Amino acid sequence: MAAHDTRMLLLGAVALFEPVNGYQIRRELLSWSVDDWAHLNPGSIYSGLATLTKQGFIVRHDLDDGGREVAVYESTAQGRSELERLVTAGLEEVSVVDRKGFSAAFGLLPLVPEDQALRSLVRRRVALEELVARLAQPPAPGDAPPHALRTVMLWLDLATAELAWLRESIEEMKAGRLALDASTWTPPADDPGWQMNADRERYRALLRG
């Protein structure tokens, strides 16, 4: 997965659940199966958080949580701006063979203004329409090996299916049936292990103190 897509996922996880510790970010991202489709492993998550801190996109607070030191992360204004830029780019950039960036960006759609999200999806639709038109005119038989022509047919089928899905998604958004509300994206109060909601409130109290 491209480095900017990894950065987008990490910034998105922090923005959704801040203040949040590194273990919780790791657990949340792994619940999205990022180790499978995004090839983002646990070690990369922790090193990525350290890099984002050095770059000023997030800030790390070392808190004394009941006698236990815990590193807690929050977004900076620079980080929120960078996240919005990355999500916008992920929504709009079309690749015939790689949709990882789009998958990450669409998953973080509630973190950008709804009107901006809709504009980006419309731009993606236009780009996909152009791609489908181009792929629908493959090289003539004899101008390319048969297996290469079969590959183009696969790309065309995938792009056509995505275009149909995207058109429907855009109409759902316009009709208000696809609500984008990041405030509803929270873990349950009784989630196992660290109880993220309770921890977040405690971290907020410690940061205020």
MIVO-879141 format. One line per field, with one value per residue (C-alpha): y, z, x; residue in three letters. Coordinates in steps of 0.5 Angstrom, whole numbers, plus 500, padded with zeros to 3 digits. Example, Ala and Ser with C-alpha at 12.3 -4.5 7.8 and 13.67 -1.06 7.14 Angstrom:
2
Y = 491	498
Z = 516	514
X = 525	527
type = ALA	SER
% end
This chain:
209
Y = 500	507	511	517	511	509	516	517	511	513	520	518	513	518	523	519	517	522	522	515	511	507	500	502	505	498	494	499	499	491	490	494	488	493	488	484	489	495	490	495	491	492	494	499	502	504	507	511	514	516	519	523	526	528	531	535	532	529	530	525	526	521	521	518	513	511	509	507	511	511	515	518	522	527	531	538	543	541	534	535	539	533	528	532	533	525	523	528	525	518	519	522	519	513	507	501	496	499	501	501	508	509	504	507	514	512	509	515	519	522	526	531	536	532	537	536	529	529	533	529	523	526	528	520	518	523	520	513	514	516	510	506	509	508	501	499	501	496	494	490	483	482	489	485	478	475	474	482	483	479	483	489	486	484	492	494	489	492	499	498	495	500	506	503	502	509	512	509	511	519	518	515	521	526	523	524	516	515	520	522	523	521	522	516	512	510	503	500	502	495	493	488	490	497	500	506	510	510	511	517	521	519	522	528	529	528	533	538	537
Z = 500	498	504	503	504	510	513	511	515	521	521	520	526	531	528	530	537	540	545	543	545	540	542	541	534	532	535	531	524	525	526	519	516	514	515	509	504	506	508	514	520	527	527	521	525	531	527	523	529	531	524	524	531	528	522	527	524	531	538	543	550	555	561	568	568	575	576	568	563	557	550	548	541	538	531	530	525	520	521	520	514	511	513	509	503	503	503	497	493	495	493	486	484	479	478	473	478	485	489	496	497	495	500	505	503	502	509	512	508	514	516	510	509	506	500	499	499	494	489	490	488	482	480	481	477	471	471	471	465	461	463	461	455	453	456	451	445	446	441	435	435	432	435	442	445	446	454	454	451	456	461	458	459	466	467	463	467	474	472	469	476	480	476	477	484	485	481	486	492	489	488	495	498	494	497	504	505	506	512	513	521	524	531	531	529	536	539	544	552	553	548	551	553	554	553	549	550	558	557	552	557	562	558	556	564	565	559	562	569
X = 500	503	505	500	495	498	498	491	489	493	490	483	484	486	481	475	477	482	485	487	492	497	494	487	489	492	486	481	485	486	479	478	483	488	493	490	487	492	498	499	502	502	509	508	502	507	512	507	505	512	513	507	508	515	512	507	501	499	501	503	501	505	500	500	494	493	500	501	504	501	502	496	495	491	490	493	490	496	494	486	488	493	487	482	487	489	482	480	485	484	476	478	484	482	487	485	489	489	483	486	487	480	477	481	478	471	472	473	468	465	471	471	465	459	459	466	465	460	464	470	465	462	469	471	465	467	474	471	466	472	476	470	470	477	477	471	476	481	487	484	486	493	495	496	497	490	492	493	486	483	486	483	477	478	479	473	469	471	471	464	462	465	462	455	456	459	453	448	452	452	444	444	448	444	437	440	440	447	448	455	456	463	460	456	462	464	466	461	461	462	468	473	480	481	474	475	470	471	479	477	473	479	484	480	480	487	489	485	488
type = MET	ALA	ALA	HIS	ASP	THR	ARG	MET	LEU	LEU	LEU	GLY	ALA	VAL	ALA	LEU	PHE	GLU	PRO	VAL	ASN	GLY	TYR	GLN	ILE	ARG	ARG	GLU	LEU	LEU	SER	TRP	SER	VAL	ASP	ASP	TRP	ALA	HIS	LEU	ASN	PRO	GLY	SER	ILE	TYR	SER	GLY	LEU	ALA	THR	LEU	THR	LYS	GLN	GLY	PHE	ILE	VAL	ARG	HIS	ASP	LEU	ASP	ASP	GLY	GLY	ARG	GLU	VAL	ALA	VAL	TYR	GLU	SER	THR	ALA	GLN	GLY	ARG	SER	GLU	LEU	GLU	ARG	LEU	VAL	THR	ALA	GLY	LEU	GLU	GLU	VAL	SER	VAL	VAL	ASP	ARG	LYS	GLY	PHE	SER	ALA	ALA	PHE	GLY	LEU	LEU	PRO	LEU	VAL	PRO	GLU	ASP	GLN	ALA	LEU	ARG	SER	LEU	VAL	ARG	ARG	ARG	VAL	ALA	LEU	GLU	GLU	LEU	VAL	ALA	ARG	LEU	ALA	GLN	PRO	PRO	ALA	PRO	GLY	ASP	ALA	PRO	PRO	HIS	ALA	LEU	ARG	THR	VAL	MET	LEU	TRP	LEU	ASP	LEU	ALA	THR	ALA	GLU	LEU	ALA	TRP	LEU	ARG	GLU	SER	ILE	GLU	GLU	MET	LYS	ALA	GLY	ARG	LEU	ALA	LEU	ASP	ALA	SER	THR	TRP	THR	PRO	PRO	ALA	ASP	ASP	PRO	GLY	TRP	GLN	MET	ASN	ALA	ASP	ARG	GLU	ARG	TYR	ARG	ALA	LEU	LEU	ARG	GLY
% end
